[in-house]
């Protein structure tokens, strides 16, 4: 197979297809069971152990990104190994410390995608060049040189997240209602993009109403993709978007900019109710939305209302309002204005 077979769009759609599956496979276990085992960890050592297992499971995301992107290109075992190693190496998840190394989080997803794409491109260029020495020379060349490039670009690419953090920080200085709307829209878009909403929230210490509005924006995007996905995908894909992250529709978002229209509208409206209900959050909870119920649990625990009222307001803000709004927005944009159709939510197809 020759890399010239692919146009730039075809190449990148395969890349984002692999990323989408990697996100599902890597994050779904912790997203579903993390908070459950966290709540039960004091009930027995087995739950504390299981919490460790599911927390650690998400650390494989960078390696999965490399492996599944390589699989999208029908690479052989050696080529998959090379791309996986190179991607993991330059993802930013491995950090040197005291003469050793630790795995700290899942790294920078943008740099991970960049390095995986470059590794795939180089492998395609070198295919057939090394003959019987391929298993020896391909890792030497790609892992060493592409990995080095990835580690070089990592701090610069990571500055993109820092720059977005500064923008978000500016938004937090605005009037509270306007802040809630803009933060909901910003995080609604960030959650389906390659950027990490959790990293942005932690970078600026986003707390209080700002954190709550950010989580509501993420819920709005979740509602948009879940309602859209229900029309064209099997239930497993829709549940993955609901329980893990709408980021699994990254490929669809890249291929169809019109997806931003329902996201912006739904997130903006939902952000108004985040302000009205005074939804709160912490820097640690900002960026999760519904995943693992981190956002709702923190909003309930930080509420100044009674427990019953806090639960009702959280249910309205995190679920009922975003989903009802999303249904109405989809009906308007699809059925009345015909700006897009539900096929843009078809998972796993080239666009």
C-alpha positions as CSV (number, residue, x, y, z in Angstrom):
1,X,0.0,0.0,0.0
2,X,1.4,3.4,-1.0
3,X,0.8,6.5,1.1
4,X,0.1,8.4,-2.2
5,X,-3.2,6.4,-2.2
6,X,-4.5,8.7,0.5
7,X,-5.6,12.3,0.1
8,X,-4.9,14.5,3.1
9,X,-8.6,14.2,4.1
10,X,-8.6,10.5,3.8
11,X,-5.4,10.2,5.8
12,X,-6.7,12.4,8.6
13,X,-10.1,10.7,8.7
14,X,-8.4,7.4,9.3
15,X,-6.3,9.0,12.0
16,X,-9.4,10.4,13.8
17,X,-11.2,7.1,13.3
18,X,-8.5,5.4,15.3
19,X,-8.5,8.1,17.9
20,X,-12.3,7.8,18.5
21,X,-12.1,4.1,19.1
22,X,-9.1,4.5,21.4
23,X,-11.0,7.0,23.5
24,X,-13.9,4.6,24.0
25,X,-11.7,1.6,24.8
26,X,-9.4,3.6,27.1
27,X,-11.8,5.7,29.1
28,X,-15.0,3.8,29.3
29,X,-14.0,1.5,32.2
30,X,-13.0,4.3,34.5
31,X,-15.8,6.6,33.4
32,X,-18.4,4.0,34.4
33,X,-16.9,2.4,37.4
34,X,-14.5,5.0,38.8
35,X,-17.0,6.9,40.9
36,X,-18.7,3.7,42.0
37,X,-15.5,2.1,43.4
38,X,-14.5,5.5,44.8
39,X,-17.7,5.6,46.8
40,X,-17.2,2.0,48.0
41,X,-13.4,2.1,48.7
42,X,-14.0,2.6,52.4
43,X,-16.2,-0.5,52.5
44,X,-13.4,-2.9,51.8
45,X,-9.9,-3.3,50.4
46,X,-11.3,-5.1,47.3
47,X,-13.1,-1.9,46.2
48,X,-9.9,0.2,46.8
49,X,-8.0,-2.3,44.6
50,X,-10.6,-2.2,41.9
51,X,-10.6,1.6,41.9
52,X,-6.8,1.4,41.3
53,X,-7.4,-1.0,38.4
54,X,-10.0,1.2,36.6
55,X,-8.0,4.4,37.3
56,X,-4.9,2.8,35.8
57,X,-6.8,1.5,32.8
58,X,-7.2,5.0,31.2
59,X,-3.4,5.4,31.2
60,X,-3.2,3.2,28.1
61,X,-5.0,5.8,25.9
62,X,-1.8,7.1,24.2
63,X,-0.7,3.6,23.3
64,X,-4.2,2.7,22.1
65,X,-4.2,5.8,19.9
66,X,-1.0,4.7,18.2
67,X,-2.1,1.1,17.8
68,X,-5.6,1.8,16.5
69,X,-4.5,4.5,14.1
70,X,-2.0,2.0,12.7
71,X,-4.8,-0.6,12.5
72,X,-6.9,1.9,10.5
73,X,-4.1,1.8,7.8
74,X,-4.0,-2.0,7.9
75,X,-0.4,-2.1,9.2
76,X,1.3,-5.4,9.9
77,X,2.3,-6.4,13.4
78,X,5.8,-4.8,13.2
79,X,4.4,-1.5,11.9
80,X,1.7,-1.4,14.5
81,X,4.3,-2.0,17.2
82,X,6.5,0.8,15.9
83,X,3.7,3.3,15.7
84,X,2.4,2.3,19.1
85,X,5.8,2.7,20.8
86,X,6.5,6.0,19.1
87,X,3.1,7.5,20.0
88,X,3.3,6.4,23.7
89,X,6.9,7.7,23.9
90,X,6.0,11.2,22.7
91,X,2.5,11.5,24.3
92,X,3.7,13.3,27.4
93,X,2.4,10.6,29.7
94,X,5.9,9.4,30.6
95,X,7.8,11.8,32.7
96,X,11.4,11.5,34.0
97,X,11.8,11.8,37.8
98,X,14.7,11.1,40.1
99,X,16.6,9.0,37.6
100,X,13.5,7.0,36.8
101,X,10.2,7.4,35.0
102,X,6.6,7.7,36.0
103,X,3.3,7.6,34.0
104,X,1.5,10.8,34.8
105,X,-2.0,10.9,33.2
106,X,-2.7,10.3,29.5
107,X,-0.4,13.1,28.2
108,X,-1.3,15.7,25.6
109,X,-3.9,14.3,23.1
110,X,-3.0,16.8,20.4
111,X,0.7,15.9,20.4
112,X,-0.3,12.2,20.6
113,X,-2.3,12.5,17.4
114,X,0.4,14.6,15.7
115,X,3.1,12.1,16.5
116,X,1.0,9.1,15.6
117,X,0.2,10.7,12.2
118,X,3.8,11.4,11.5
119,X,4.8,7.9,12.5
120,X,2.2,6.4,10.2
121,X,3.4,8.7,7.4
122,X,7.0,7.7,7.8
123,X,6.2,4.0,8.0
124,X,4.3,4.3,4.8
125,X,7.2,6.1,3.2
126,X,9.7,3.5,4.4
127,X,7.5,0.5,3.5
128,X,9.5,-2.0,1.4
129,X,12.8,-0.1,1.8
130,X,14.5,-2.3,4.4
131,X,13.6,-5.7,3.0
132,X,14.4,-8.6,5.4
133,X,15.9,-6.1,7.9
134,X,12.6,-4.3,8.3
135,X,11.9,-5.7,11.8
136,X,15.3,-4.4,12.9
137,X,15.6,-1.1,11.1
138,X,12.0,0.2,11.1
139,X,11.9,0.5,15.0
140,X,15.4,2.0,15.0
141,X,14.5,4.7,12.6
142,X,10.9,5.6,13.5
143,X,11.0,5.2,17.2
144,X,14.3,7.1,17.6
145,X,13.7,10.0,15.1
146,X,9.9,10.4,15.1
147,X,9.9,9.9,18.9
148,X,12.5,12.6,19.3
149,X,10.5,15.0,17.1
150,X,7.4,14.2,19.2
151,X,9.3,14.9,22.5
152,X,10.6,18.2,20.9
153,X,7.1,19.4,19.9
154,X,5.5,18.3,23.1
155,X,6.1,21.5,25.2
156,X,5.1,23.7,22.3
157,X,2.0,21.8,21.5
158,X,1.1,21.8,25.2
159,X,1.2,25.6,25.2
160,X,-2.0,25.4,23.1
161,X,-3.9,24.1,26.1
162,X,-2.3,26.8,28.3
163,X,-3.4,29.5,25.8
164,X,-7.0,28.2,25.9
165,X,-6.7,28.3,29.7
166,X,-5.8,32.0,29.5
167,X,-8.8,32.6,27.3
168,X,-11.1,30.8,29.7
169,X,-9.6,32.7,32.6
170,X,-10.5,36.0,30.9
171,X,-14.1,34.7,30.5
172,X,-14.3,34.1,34.2
173,X,-13.9,37.9,34.8
174,X,-17.1,38.7,33.0
175,X,-20.6,39.3,34.4
176,X,-21.8,35.9,35.9
177,X,-24.6,35.2,33.4
178,X,-22.5,36.0,30.4
179,X,-19.6,34.1,31.9
180,X,-21.9,31.0,32.4
181,X,-23.1,31.1,28.8
182,X,-19.6,31.6,27.3
183,X,-18.0,29.0,29.5
184,X,-20.7,26.4,28.7
185,X,-20.1,27.1,24.9
186,X,-16.3,27.0,25.2
187,X,-16.3,23.7,27.2
188,X,-19.0,22.3,25.0
189,X,-16.7,22.7,22.0
190,X,-13.6,21.7,23.8
191,X,-15.0,18.3,25.0
192,X,-15.5,17.1,21.4
193,X,-12.2,18.5,20.2
194,X,-8.7,17.1,20.8
195,X,-8.2,19.4,23.7
196,X,-8.5,18.2,27.3
197,X,-11.3,19.9,29.2
198,X,-9.9,18.5,32.5
199,X,-6.5,19.9,31.8
200,X,-7.9,23.4,31.0
201,X,-10.0,23.4,34.2
202,X,-7.0,22.4,36.3
203,X,-4.6,24.8,34.6
204,X,-6.5,27.8,35.8
205,X,-8.1,26.4,38.9
206,X,-11.7,26.8,37.5
207,X,-14.0,26.7,40.5
208,X,-17.5,27.7,41.7
209,X,-20.1,28.8,39.1
210,X,-17.4,28.7,36.3
211,X,-16.7,25.0,36.9
212,X,-20.4,24.3,37.1
213,X,-21.1,26.1,33.8
214,X,-18.2,24.3,32.1
215,X,-19.7,21.0,33.2
216,X,-23.1,21.9,32.0
217,X,-21.6,22.9,28.6
218,X,-20.1,19.4,28.4
219,X,-23.5,17.9,29.2
220,X,-25.0,19.9,26.4
221,X,-22.6,18.5,23.9
222,X,-23.2,15.0,25.3
223,X,-26.9,15.6,24.7
224,X,-26.4,16.8,21.2
225,X,-24.3,13.7,20.1
226,X,-26.4,11.2,22.1
227,X,-29.7,12.4,20.5
228,X,-28.0,12.6,17.1
229,X,-26.4,9.2,17.5
230,X,-29.7,7.5,18.5
231,X,-31.0,8.2,15.0
232,X,-28.2,6.5,13.1
233,X,-26.0,4.3,15.3
234,X,-26.4,1.2,17.4
235,X,-27.1,1.6,21.1
236,X,-23.6,0.7,22.1
237,X,-22.1,3.7,20.4
238,X,-24.7,6.0,21.9
239,X,-24.2,4.6,25.4
240,X,-20.4,5.1,25.0
241,X,-20.9,8.8,24.2
242,X,-23.3,9.1,27.2
243,X,-21.2,7.3,29.8
244,X,-17.7,8.0,28.6
245,X,-17.2,11.1,26.5
246,X,-18.7,12.8,23.4
247,X,-15.0,13.0,22.2
248,X,-15.6,9.7,20.5
249,X,-17.3,11.8,17.8
250,X,-14.1,13.7,17.2
251,X,-13.9,12.4,13.7
252,X,-17.4,13.5,12.9
253,X,-16.7,16.9,14.4
254,X,-13.6,17.4,12.3
255,X,-15.4,16.3,9.1
256,X,-18.6,18.2,9.8
257,X,-18.1,21.8,11.1
258,X,-21.9,22.2,11.1
259,X,-21.9,20.1,14.3
260,X,-20.8,23.2,16.1
261,X,-24.2,24.8,15.5
262,X,-26.3,22.6,17.7
263,X,-23.5,22.4,20.2
264,X,-23.2,26.2,20.6
265,X,-27.0,26.7,20.8
266,X,-27.6,23.9,23.2
267,X,-24.6,24.8,25.4
268,X,-25.5,28.5,25.4
269,X,-29.1,27.8,26.5
270,X,-27.9,25.2,29.1
271,X,-25.4,27.7,30.4
272,X,-28.2,30.1,31.3
273,X,-29.7,27.5,33.6
274,X,-26.3,26.8,35.1
275,X,-26.4,30.5,36.2
276,X,-30.0,30.4,37.3
277,X,-29.5,27.3,39.4
278,X,-26.1,28.4,40.6
279,X,-24.4,25.2,39.7
280,X,-21.1,24.8,41.4
281,X,-17.9,22.8,40.9
282,X,-14.3,22.4,41.7
283,X,-11.1,22.6,39.6
284,X,-10.9,18.8,39.8
285,X,-14.5,18.3,38.7
286,X,-14.5,20.9,35.9
287,X,-14.2,19.1,32.5
288,X,-16.0,15.9,33.4
289,X,-19.7,16.7,32.7
290,X,-21.7,13.5,33.1
291,X,-18.7,11.2,32.9
292,X,-18.6,9.1,36.1
293,X,-21.2,11.5,37.5
294,X,-18.3,13.6,38.7
295,X,-20.0,16.9,37.7
296,X,-23.4,16.2,39.3
297,X,-22.0,14.7,42.5
298,X,-19.8,17.8,43.1
299,X,-22.6,20.1,42.2
300,X,-24.9,18.4,44.8
301,X,-22.2,18.4,47.5
302,X,-21.4,22.1,47.0
303,X,-25.0,23.2,46.8
304,X,-26.3,25.6,49.5
305,X,-29.8,24.0,49.1
306,X,-31.2,21.0,50.9
307,X,-30.2,17.6,49.6
308,X,-33.5,17.0,47.9
309,X,-33.6,20.3,46.2
310,X,-29.9,20.0,45.2
311,X,-30.6,16.7,43.5
312,X,-33.6,18.1,41.6
313,X,-31.6,21.1,40.4
314,X,-28.7,18.9,39.4
315,X,-31.0,16.6,37.4
316,X,-32.5,19.6,35.7
317,X,-29.2,21.3,34.9
318,X,-27.1,18.3,33.9
319,X,-29.7,16.1,32.2
320,X,-33.2,17.3,31.6
321,X,-32.6,20.8,30.2
322,X,-29.6,19.9,28.0
323,X,-31.4,16.9,26.5
324,X,-34.8,18.6,26.0
325,X,-33.0,21.6,24.5
326,X,-31.0,19.3,22.2
327,X,-34.1,17.6,21.0
328,X,-35.7,20.9,20.1
329,X,-32.5,22.2,18.5
330,X,-32.1,19.1,16.3
331,X,-35.7,19.2,15.2
332,X,-35.3,22.9,14.2
333,X,-32.0,22.5,12.4
334,X,-32.7,19.1,10.8
335,X,-36.5,19.2,10.2
336,X,-37.2,22.9,9.7
337,X,-34.1,24.7,8.5
338,X,-32.4,21.5,7.0
339,X,-28.9,22.7,7.9
340,X,-27.7,19.2,8.4
341,X,-29.1,15.7,8.7
342,X,-28.5,13.0,11.3
343,X,-26.0,11.2,9.0
344,X,-23.3,13.5,10.3
345,X,-23.5,11.5,13.5
346,X,-22.9,8.2,11.8
347,X,-20.0,6.6,13.7
348,X,-17.1,4.9,12.0
349,X,-17.8,5.9,8.4
350,X,-15.6,8.0,6.3
351,X,-17.1,11.4,5.7
